[in-house]
């Protein structure tokens, strides 16, 4: 195996996570838009923004890792925030 491939695999995993978060949010907004209206669209916008943050931060983290520096906790915090928001939106739709 090529030396240094771990950083590339990690960066790709973060990118897949961000894209899955954006796609999941779009599906969730589509399914809950009739019950929640604008709240579903707002949550879609916020979660999409968090997904884009993860995409950009993963790229920066990959480049920094190649130079020996590491990133902070931005990626896990953005994914956790997006996940919590999606859970809250779904719970609100079910309770309504």
mmCIF file of the C-alpha atoms, coordinates in Angstrom:
data_MODEL
# 
_entry.id   MODEL 
# 
loop_
_atom_site.group_PDB 
_atom_site.id 
_atom_site.type_symbol 
_atom_site.label_atom_id 
_atom_site.label_alt_id 
_atom_site.label_comp_id 
_atom_site.label_asym_id 
_atom_site.label_entity_id 
_atom_site.label_seq_id 
_atom_site.pdbx_PDB_ins_code 
_atom_site.Cartn_x 
_atom_site.Cartn_y 
_atom_site.Cartn_z 
_atom_site.occupancy 
_atom_site.B_iso_or_equiv 
_atom_site.pdbx_formal_charge 
_atom_site.auth_seq_id 
_atom_site.auth_comp_id 
_atom_site.auth_asym_id 
_atom_site.auth_atom_id 
_atom_site.pdbx_PDB_model_num 
ATOM 1  C CA . UNK A 1 1  ? 0.000   0.000  0.000  1.00 0.00 ? 1  UNK A CA 1 
ATOM 2  C CA . UNK A 1 2  ? 1.204   3.453  -0.836 1.00 0.00 ? 2  UNK A CA 1 
ATOM 3  C CA . UNK A 1 3  ? 2.586   5.497  2.038  1.00 0.00 ? 3  UNK A CA 1 
ATOM 4  C CA . UNK A 1 4  ? 0.321   8.392  2.933  1.00 0.00 ? 4  UNK A CA 1 
ATOM 5  C CA . UNK A 1 5  ? -2.892  6.920  1.604  1.00 0.00 ? 5  UNK A CA 1 
ATOM 6  C CA . UNK A 1 6  ? -4.492  7.182  5.045  1.00 0.00 ? 6  UNK A CA 1 
ATOM 7  C CA . UNK A 1 7  ? -4.907  10.941 4.686  1.00 0.00 ? 7  UNK A CA 1 
ATOM 8  C CA . UNK A 1 8  ? -6.576  10.524 1.306  1.00 0.00 ? 8  UNK A CA 1 
ATOM 9  C CA . UNK A 1 9  ? -8.965  7.865  2.604  1.00 0.00 ? 9  UNK A CA 1 
ATOM 10 C CA . UNK A 1 10 ? -9.852  10.032 5.587  1.00 0.00 ? 10 UNK A CA 1 
ATOM 11 C CA . UNK A 1 11 ? -10.493 13.060 3.377  1.00 0.00 ? 11 UNK A CA 1 
ATOM 12 C CA . UNK A 1 12 ? -12.705 10.986 1.087  1.00 0.00 ? 12 UNK A CA 1 
ATOM 13 C CA . UNK A 1 13 ? -14.610 9.626  4.081  1.00 0.00 ? 13 UNK A CA 1 
ATOM 14 C CA . UNK A 1 14 ? -15.309 13.171 5.311  1.00 0.00 ? 14 UNK A CA 1 
ATOM 15 C CA . UNK A 1 15 ? -16.458 14.159 1.833  1.00 0.00 ? 15 UNK A CA 1 
ATOM 16 C CA . UNK A 1 16 ? -18.827 11.174 1.665  1.00 0.00 ? 16 UNK A CA 1 
ATOM 17 C CA . UNK A 1 17 ? -20.154 12.072 5.104  1.00 0.00 ? 17 UNK A CA 1 
ATOM 18 C CA . UNK A 1 18 ? -20.823 15.662 4.045  1.00 0.00 ? 18 UNK A CA 1 
ATOM 19 C CA . UNK A 1 19 ? -22.559 14.613 0.840  1.00 0.00 ? 19 UNK A CA 1 
ATOM 20 C CA . UNK A 1 20 ? -24.677 12.074 2.729  1.00 0.00 ? 20 UNK A CA 1 
ATOM 21 C CA . UNK A 1 21 ? -25.636 14.759 5.245  1.00 0.00 ? 21 UNK A CA 1 
ATOM 22 C CA . UNK A 1 22 ? -26.698 17.142 2.467  1.00 0.00 ? 22 UNK A CA 1 
ATOM 23 C CA . UNK A 1 23 ? -28.646 14.446 0.623  1.00 0.00 ? 23 UNK A CA 1 
ATOM 24 C CA . UNK A 1 24 ? -30.292 13.216 3.819  1.00 0.00 ? 24 UNK A CA 1 
ATOM 25 C CA . UNK A 1 25 ? -31.314 16.732 4.698  1.00 0.00 ? 25 UNK A CA 1 
ATOM 26 C CA . UNK A 1 26 ? -32.834 17.242 1.248  1.00 0.00 ? 26 UNK A CA 1 
ATOM 27 C CA . UNK A 1 27 ? -34.843 14.041 1.548  1.00 0.00 ? 27 UNK A CA 1 
ATOM 28 C CA . UNK A 1 28 ? -35.940 14.982 5.062  1.00 0.00 ? 28 UNK A CA 1 
ATOM 29 C CA . UNK A 1 29 ? -37.003 18.458 3.922  1.00 0.00 ? 29 UNK A CA 1 
ATOM 30 C CA . UNK A 1 30 ? -38.966 16.927 1.055  1.00 0.00 ? 30 UNK A CA 1 
ATOM 31 C CA . UNK A 1 31 ? -40.772 14.507 3.362  1.00 0.00 ? 31 UNK A CA 1 
ATOM 32 C CA . UNK A 1 32 ? -41.547 17.058 6.088  1.00 0.00 ? 32 UNK A CA 1 
ATOM 33 C CA . UNK A 1 33 ? -42.250 20.177 4.009  1.00 0.00 ? 33 UNK A CA 1 
ATOM 34 C CA . UNK A 1 34 ? -46.010 19.594 4.018  1.00 0.00 ? 34 UNK A CA 1 
ATOM 35 C CA . UNK A 1 35 ? -46.118 19.405 7.833  1.00 0.00 ? 35 UNK A CA 1 
ATOM 36 C CA . UNK A 1 36 ? -43.488 21.976 8.774  1.00 0.00 ? 36 UNK A CA 1 
ATOM 37 C CA . UNK A 1 37 ? -43.472 24.372 5.822  1.00 0.00 ? 37 UNK A CA 1 
ATOM 38 C CA . UNK A 1 38 ? -40.717 26.960 6.018  1.00 0.00 ? 38 UNK A CA 1 
ATOM 39 C CA . UNK A 1 39 ? -39.047 25.283 9.008  1.00 0.00 ? 39 UNK A CA 1 
ATOM 40 C CA . UNK A 1 40 ? -38.180 22.304 6.832  1.00 0.00 ? 40 UNK A CA 1 
ATOM 41 C CA . UNK A 1 41 ? -36.610 24.598 4.245  1.00 0.00 ? 41 UNK A CA 1 
ATOM 42 C CA . UNK A 1 42 ? -34.669 26.526 6.874  1.00 0.00 ? 42 UNK A CA 1 
ATOM 43 C CA . UNK A 1 43 ? -33.309 23.285 8.295  1.00 0.00 ? 43 UNK A CA 1 
ATOM 44 C CA . UNK A 1 44 ? -32.347 22.221 4.768  1.00 0.00 ? 44 UNK A CA 1 
ATOM 45 C CA . UNK A 1 45 ? -30.433 25.464 4.299  1.00 0.00 ? 45 UNK A CA 1 
ATOM 46 C CA . UNK A 1 46 ? -28.628 25.214 7.626  1.00 0.00 ? 46 UNK A CA 1 
ATOM 47 C CA . UNK A 1 47 ? -27.732 21.560 7.193  1.00 0.00 ? 47 UNK A CA 1 
ATOM 48 C CA . UNK A 1 48 ? -26.576 22.176 3.626  1.00 0.00 ? 48 UNK A CA 1 
ATOM 49 C CA . UNK A 1 49 ? -24.358 25.005 4.884  1.00 0.00 ? 49 UNK A CA 1 
ATOM 50 C CA . UNK A 1 50 ? -22.919 22.696 7.550  1.00 0.00 ? 50 UNK A CA 1 
ATOM 51 C CA . UNK A 1 51 ? -22.306 20.039 4.885  1.00 0.00 ? 51 UNK A CA 1 
ATOM 52 C CA . UNK A 1 52 ? -20.448 22.574 2.761  1.00 0.00 ? 52 UNK A CA 1 
ATOM 53 C CA . UNK A 1 53 ? -18.379 23.544 5.806  1.00 0.00 ? 53 UNK A CA 1 
ATOM 54 C CA . UNK A 1 54 ? -17.453 19.876 6.207  1.00 0.00 ? 54 UNK A CA 1 
ATOM 55 C CA . UNK A 1 55 ? -16.524 19.598 2.515  1.00 0.00 ? 55 UNK A CA 1 
ATOM 56 C CA . UNK A 1 56 ? -14.284 22.666 2.621  1.00 0.00 ? 56 UNK A CA 1 
ATOM 57 C CA . UNK A 1 57 ? -12.773 21.868 6.024  1.00 0.00 ? 57 UNK A CA 1 
ATOM 58 C CA . UNK A 1 58 ? -12.015 18.293 4.928  1.00 0.00 ? 58 UNK A CA 1 
ATOM 59 C CA . UNK A 1 59 ? -10.110 19.655 1.958  1.00 0.00 ? 59 UNK A CA 1 
ATOM 60 C CA . UNK A 1 60 ? -8.178  22.094 4.137  1.00 0.00 ? 60 UNK A CA 1 
ATOM 61 C CA . UNK A 1 61 ? -7.522  19.374 6.695  1.00 0.00 ? 61 UNK A CA 1 
ATOM 62 C CA . UNK A 1 62 ? -6.190  17.053 4.002  1.00 0.00 ? 62 UNK A CA 1 
ATOM 63 C CA . UNK A 1 63 ? -3.837  19.723 2.689  1.00 0.00 ? 63 UNK A CA 1 
ATOM 64 C CA . UNK A 1 64 ? -2.694  20.622 6.212  1.00 0.00 ? 64 UNK A CA 1 
ATOM 65 C CA . UNK A 1 65 ? -2.140  16.934 7.023  1.00 0.00 ? 65 UNK A CA 1 
ATOM 66 C CA . UNK A 1 66 ? 0.173   16.598 4.068  1.00 0.00 ? 66 UNK A CA 1 
ATOM 67 C CA . UNK A 1 67 ? 2.350   19.351 5.564  1.00 0.00 ? 67 UNK A CA 1 
ATOM 68 C CA . UNK A 1 68 ? 2.326   17.809 9.026  1.00 0.00 ? 68 UNK A CA 1 
ATOM 69 C CA . UNK A 1 69 ? -0.382  19.998 10.608 1.00 0.00 ? 69 UNK A CA 1 
ATOM 70 C CA . UNK A 1 70 ? -3.726  18.746 11.885 1.00 0.00 ? 70 UNK A CA 1 
ATOM 71 C CA . UNK A 1 71 ? -7.180  20.322 11.921 1.00 0.00 ? 71 UNK A CA 1 
ATOM 72 C CA . UNK A 1 72 ? -9.366  20.991 14.925 1.00 0.00 ? 72 UNK A CA 1 
ATOM 73 C CA . UNK A 1 73 ? -12.808 19.782 15.868 1.00 0.00 ? 73 UNK A CA 1 
ATOM 74 C CA . UNK A 1 74 ? -14.690 21.637 13.113 1.00 0.00 ? 74 UNK A CA 1 
ATOM 75 C CA . UNK A 1 75 ? -15.611 18.539 11.126 1.00 0.00 ? 75 UNK A CA 1 
ATOM 76 C CA . UNK A 1 76 ? -17.081 16.450 13.946 1.00 0.00 ? 76 UNK A CA 1 
ATOM 77 C CA . UNK A 1 77 ? -18.896 19.476 15.391 1.00 0.00 ? 77 UNK A CA 1 
ATOM 78 C CA . UNK A 1 78 ? -20.480 20.356 12.033 1.00 0.00 ? 78 UNK A CA 1 
ATOM 79 C CA . UNK A 1 79 ? -21.601 16.776 11.429 1.00 0.00 ? 79 UNK A CA 1 
ATOM 80 C CA . UNK A 1 80 ? -22.992 16.505 14.959 1.00 0.00 ? 80 UNK A CA 1 
ATOM 81 C CA . UNK A 1 81 ? -24.817 19.822 14.591 1.00 0.00 ? 81 UNK A CA 1 
ATOM 82 C CA . UNK A 1 82 ? -26.346 18.807 11.278 1.00 0.00 ? 82 UNK A CA 1 
ATOM 83 C CA . UNK A 1 83 ? -27.395 15.442 12.645 1.00 0.00 ? 83 UNK A CA 1 
ATOM 84 C CA . UNK A 1 84 ? -29.020 16.988 15.719 1.00 0.00 ? 84 UNK A CA 1 
ATOM 85 C CA . UNK A 1 85 ? -30.871 19.478 13.523 1.00 0.00 ? 85 UNK A CA 1 
ATOM 86 C CA . UNK A 1 86 ? -32.187 16.694 11.294 1.00 0.00 ? 86 UNK A CA 1 
ATOM 87 C CA . UNK A 1 87 ? -33.324 14.730 14.354 1.00 0.00 ? 87 UNK A CA 1 
ATOM 88 C CA . UNK A 1 88 ? -35.155 17.775 15.726 1.00 0.00 ? 88 UNK A CA 1 
ATOM 89 C CA . UNK A 1 89 ? -36.882 18.431 12.402 1.00 0.00 ? 89 UNK A CA 1 
ATOM 90 C CA . UNK A 1 90 ? -38.034 14.844 12.095 1.00 0.00 ? 90 UNK A CA 1 
ATOM 91 C CA . UNK A 1 91 ? -39.238 14.782 15.703 1.00 0.00 ? 91 UNK A CA 1 
ATOM 92 C CA . UNK A 1 92 ? -41.180 18.012 15.138 1.00 0.00 ? 92 UNK A CA 1 
ATOM 93 C CA . UNK A 1 93 ? -42.754 16.575 11.993 1.00 0.00 ? 93 UNK A CA 1 
ATOM 94 C CA . UNK A 1 94 ? -43.786 13.409 13.805 1.00 0.00 ? 94 UNK A CA 1 
ATOM 95 C CA . UNK A 1 95 ? -45.260 15.307 16.732 1.00 0.00 ? 95 UNK A CA 1 
ATOM 96 C CA . UNK A 1 96 ? -47.208 17.681 14.537 1.00 0.00 ? 96 UNK A CA 1 
# 
